[in-house]
Amino acid sequence: MTRRPRLLTTATAGVTAVLLLAGCGGGGGGGKSNDKIPGADTGGKVSASPSASASSSADRPKITLPSDVTDTYDDWKTGDAARDAVLADTAARIDATNDAILRGDTGAPGLSFYYRDKALTDAVAWVQAYLDANLSFTGTTRYYAPKVTLSGDTTASVVYCSDESKGFNKNRKTSKVDKTPSKQSPYVLYNTRLQKNKKGVWQTTNLISKRGDKTCAA
């Protein structure tokens, strides 16, 4: 059953987005939509905190999602250390965003740790939109088909897809889960840009997304 799209519709940088399950993959910089693109790499599944393989020099915030919420990462390792570090911080950014939404905290430390610049402003607005709509979410969001492009040692881009078909909105006050079928596609294509900071953390600087992109439909 397709998860019901998040209630709100907002616009950022001219890109209209529907608030869907927090699978939003980390609510967007540069565009308030969920974006995803295929481009499978080799590897296996990683869930919960894939940031373990990222640079250990930074004091990373510990993020633990509640038992009724799961982020899974398919083919999220390439076998290349540099690219895998980018993917690890991308996954950590997604988890951090969902954690902020679930806790209803626009000041959650994970946001400023994994986002910067316009992407951080948009991420905070994304979390606030959930609060304004009195929504949380539950279920599983699958992230897959990642493709990493490195531009030198400190700049990268990652495109990936998400499947939100097993995630659902939940009323923040009543905890009632909305499983009403939706006409909106559960597939989202994301296109992100990242910058490596002095601590070795790959921070997302821009994020755009497109719901229903055919490249993500499996």
PEZIHU-V467317 format. One record per pair of residues at least 6 apart in sequence whose C-alpha atoms are under 8 Angstrom apart, sorted by the first residue. I is the first residue (numbers start at 1). GAP is how many residues later the second one is. Records with the same first field share a line. If there is no record, write none. Layout:
# PEZIHU-V467317
I: GAP + GAP
This chain:
# PEZIHU-V467317
1: 164 + 165 + 178 + 180
2: 162 + 163 + 164 + 165 + 177 + 179 + 180 + 183 + 184
3: 18 + 161 + 162 + 163 + 164 + 165 + 166 + 175 + 176 + 177 + 178 + 179 + 183
4: 16 + 17 + 164 + 165 + 174 + 175 + 176 + 177 + 178 + 180
5: 13 + 14 + 15 + 16 + 164 + 177 + 179
6: 12 + 13 + 14 + 15 + 163
7: 11 + 12 + 13 + 126
8: 10 + 11 + 121 + 125
9: 7 + 8 + 9 + 10
10: 6 + 7 + 8 + 9 + 22
11: 6 + 20 + 21
12: 18 + 19 + 20 + 110
13: 17 + 18 + 19
14: 17
15: 16 + 17 + 18
16: 15 + 16 + 17
17: 14 + 15 + 16 + 17
18: 14 + 15
19: 14 + 111
20: 149
21: 116 + 117 + 143 + 146 + 147 + 148
22: 75 + 76 + 79 + 114 + 115
23: 48 + 75 + 118 + 119 + 139 + 140 + 141 + 144
24: 9 + 10
25: 9 + 69 + 70 + 72 + 73 + 118 + 137
26: 67 + 68 + 69 + 70 + 71 + 72 + 97
27: 6 + 7 + 70 + 95 + 96 + 99 + 100 + 180
28: 6 + 91 + 94 + 95 + 98 + 178 + 179 + 180 + 181
29: 89 + 90 + 91 + 92 + 93 + 94 + 176 + 177 + 178 + 179
30: 88 + 89 + 92 + 176 + 177 + 178
31: 91 + 176 + 177 + 178
32: 90 + 94 + 176 + 177
33: 175 + 176 + 177 + 178
34: 154 + 155 + 156 + 174 + 175 + 176 + 177
35: 124 + 125 + 126 + 127 + 153 + 154 + 155 + 156 + 172 + 173 + 174 + 175 + 176
36: 123 + 124 + 125 + 126 + 151 + 152 + 153 + 154 + 155 + 173 + 174 + 175 + 177 + 180
37: 108 + 109 + 110 + 122 + 123 + 124 + 151 + 152 + 153 + 154 + 178 + 179
38: 106 + 107 + 108 + 109 + 121 + 122 + 123 + 151 + 177 + 178
39: 106 + 107 + 108 + 120 + 121
40: 35 + 104 + 105 + 106 + 107
41: 34 + 35 + 36 + 37 + 104 + 105 + 106
42: 33 + 34 + 35 + 36 + 37
43: 31 + 32 + 33 + 34 + 35 + 36
44: 30 + 31 + 32 + 33
45: 27 + 28 + 29 + 30 + 31
46: 26 + 27 + 28 + 29 + 30
47: 23 + 24 + 25 + 26
48: 16 + 17 + 22 + 23 + 24 + 47
49: 14 + 15 + 42 + 43 + 46
50: 38 + 39 + 41 + 42
51: 34 + 37 + 38 + 40 + 41
52: 36
53: 31 + 32 + 35
54: 30 + 31 + 32 + 34 + 35 + 147
55: 30 + 145 + 146
57: 142 + 143
58: 141 + 142 + 143
60: 53
61: 48 + 49 + 52
63: 32 + 33 + 36 + 47
64: 35
65: 30 + 33 + 34
68: 70 + 71
69: 68 + 69 + 70 + 71
70: 69 + 70 + 71
71: 24 + 69 + 70 + 71 + 72
72: 68 + 69 + 70 + 71
73: 18 + 69 + 70 + 71
74: 68 + 69 + 70 + 71
75: 69 + 70 + 71
76: 8 + 11 + 12 + 68 + 69 + 70
77: 6 + 7 + 10
78: 6
83: 65 + 66 + 67
85: 117
86: 62 + 70 + 116
87: 61 + 71
89: 25 + 112 + 113 + 114
90: 112 + 113 + 114
92: 22
93: 17 + 18 + 21 + 22 + 111
96: 14 + 15 + 18
97: 13 + 14 + 26 + 30
100: 6 + 7 + 8 + 10 + 11 + 27
101: 26 + 29 + 30 + 35
102: 34 + 35
104: 23 + 24 + 26 + 27
105: 22
106: 18 + 19 + 21 + 22
107: 17
111: 9 + 12 + 13
112: 8
113: 90
114: 87 + 88 + 89 + 90
115: 8 + 88 + 89 + 90
116: 87 + 88 + 89
117: 88 + 89
118: 87 + 88
119: 85 + 86 + 87 + 88
120: 85
130: 6
134: 37 + 38 + 39
135: 34 + 35 + 36 + 37
136: 33 + 34 + 35 + 36
137: 30 + 31 + 32 + 33 + 34 + 40
138: 29 + 30 + 31 + 32 + 39
139: 27 + 28 + 29
140: 24 + 26 + 27
141: 21 + 22 + 23 + 24 + 25 + 26
142: 20 + 21 + 22
143: 17 + 18 + 19 + 20
144: 16 + 17 + 18
145: 15 + 16
146: 12 + 13 + 14 + 15
147: 11 + 12 + 13
148: 8 + 9 + 10 + 11
149: 7 + 8 + 9
150: 6 + 7
153: 43
154: 41 + 42 + 43
155: 38 + 39 + 40 + 41
156: 37 + 38 + 39
157: 34 + 35 + 36 + 37
158: 32 + 33 + 34 + 35 + 36
159: 30 + 31 + 32 + 33
160: 29 + 30 + 31
161: 26 + 27 + 28 + 29 + 55
162: 24 + 25 + 26 + 27 + 54
163: 23 + 24 + 25
164: 22 + 23
165: 21 + 22
168: 9 + 10 + 11
169: 8 + 9 + 10
170: 6 + 7 + 8
171: 6 + 7
184: 28
185: 26 + 27
186: 25 + 26
187: 24 + 25 + 26 + 29 + 30
188: 21 + 22 + 23 + 24 + 25 + 28
189: 20 + 21 + 22 + 23 + 24 + 26 + 27
190: 17 + 18 + 19 + 20
191: 16 + 17 + 18
192: 12 + 13 + 14 + 15 + 16
193: 11 + 12 + 13 + 14
194: 8 + 9 + 10 + 11 + 12
195: 7 + 8 + 9 + 10
196: 6 + 7
197: 6
